[in-house]
Amino acid sequence: MRELLMVYLGGVILLLMLCTTIDSEEKIGFDHIVIAAFGWPIFTSILALKALSSR
């Protein structure tokens, strides 16, 4: 469980660091980055369950 939490927090930190490199002209707001940072584990688990159930 600890490894999963470390991967999750690493992904969140990586996406938030990416947020600082995005120019304001690209029309990507901070709220989109936060949603992506905290929502990717939910989205990937849903995709994994769909892939396993389609077998």
N, C-alpha and C positions, 0 to 999 in steps of 0.2 A: 504494500500500500504506500510505503514511503517513496518508492521509486516512481510510482504513478503521480504522486503529488509533486515530486521534483520535476518531472517532465512537464506537467501542467504549468507550474510556476515558471519554468524556463521558457515555455511557449508564450506565456503572458508577457514576460519581461522582453522577449525578443520582439513581439508585436508592438509593444509600447515604445521600444527603442526605434523601431521602424517609423513610428508616428512622428518622431522628431525630424526625420529626413524628408518627409513629404512636404512639398511646397504648397503654399496656400492657393496657388492657381489651379491645382488639380481637383478642386471641389470635393475633397475627401475630408469630412469633419472628424473631430476627435471622438464623437459619439460612435461613428462607424468603426473606428479602430478599437474602442473599448468593447463594443459588441463582438467584434471578431476575436479579440483577445480572450474574453471570458466565455464565448460561446462555442469555440472550436471543439472542446471535448464532447459536448452534447451532440453537435452535428456529426462528428466522426463516429460516435457510438451508434447513432441512428443509421448511418450508412453501413456500418459493419453488420448491424442486425438485419438490415435489408439484404445484404449480400449473403449472409448465412441462411436466411429464410428462403431465398430463391434457389438454393441448391437442391 
